[in-house]
Amino acid sequence: MIEYEALLRLQDIDLQLMRYSRQLKAMPQQKKIAALDAAKRKLAGQLTKIVGQRKDAEIDVADSEAEHAHLLEVREEVRAKLNASETGYREISSFEAQLTSLAKKLEKVEFRHTDKMAALEKAQKAEKNARDLEAKLDEERVALEASFKQDSADIMAEVRKLAAERKQVVADLDGETLAAYERAAKRFDGLAVERLHGNVPSVCRVKLQPGLYGDLKKGPSIAECPYCHRMLVTEEVAE
């Protein structure tokens, strides 16, 4: 393929690939997938907070149970001393006072433990709900991806076909020409090349002055538009 023909075909291919890309992004599944991903990111932040609350609640419950067990152990020790005691009234009264104090402490620990268990159950339920929602979002995303794959099959087939042709077309271009095209494509959002019809470039549509037109006719088939600075294929020169 002649280089200027390869250049024009490369732009046609890239513009069509851009159109296909916009079509794919505009498909309803893509918008829903984007919304799901946003929901998952938000949920992930909430889940991190919930898991932290659940772990804190577990620690509170474990500490409460350890304190309760310790108080029961101390109570049994005091009872054993009281039962084994053969001392006088004052020492027996001391043991009984200790038992009374331990009973009050146990009552407080048990009361607080009820609240701590309720907090733990609430955190566990919140975590389960969050994980269930996460699983549901994952299932919905898989279904949307399958639907998108099915609905976009024809477009993707054309994309693969154009991508294969693009490799062949690029091989027909000089390295400097390809580099110039890529710079212009980036600068002009893909519309990097225009044709010269008579003395009018096809994109910027600014009529060339006779001097400029004469210079282009004497130059190579691929030049630069003196007005918009896109790559300019001068078909008359090429022919």
ABEGO torsion letter per residue (X at the ends): XBAAAAAAAAAAAAAAAAAAAAAAAABAAAAAAAAAAAAAAAAAAAAAAAAAAAAAAAAAAAAAAAAAAAAAAAAAAAAAAAAABABBAAAAAAAAAAAAAAAAAAAAAAAAAAAAAAAAAAAAAAAAAAAAAAAAAAAAAAAAAAAAAAAAAAAAAAAAAAAAAAAAAAAABBAAAAAAAAAAAAAAGGBABBBBBEABBAAAGBBBBAAAAAAAAABBABBBBAAAGBBBBBAAAAX
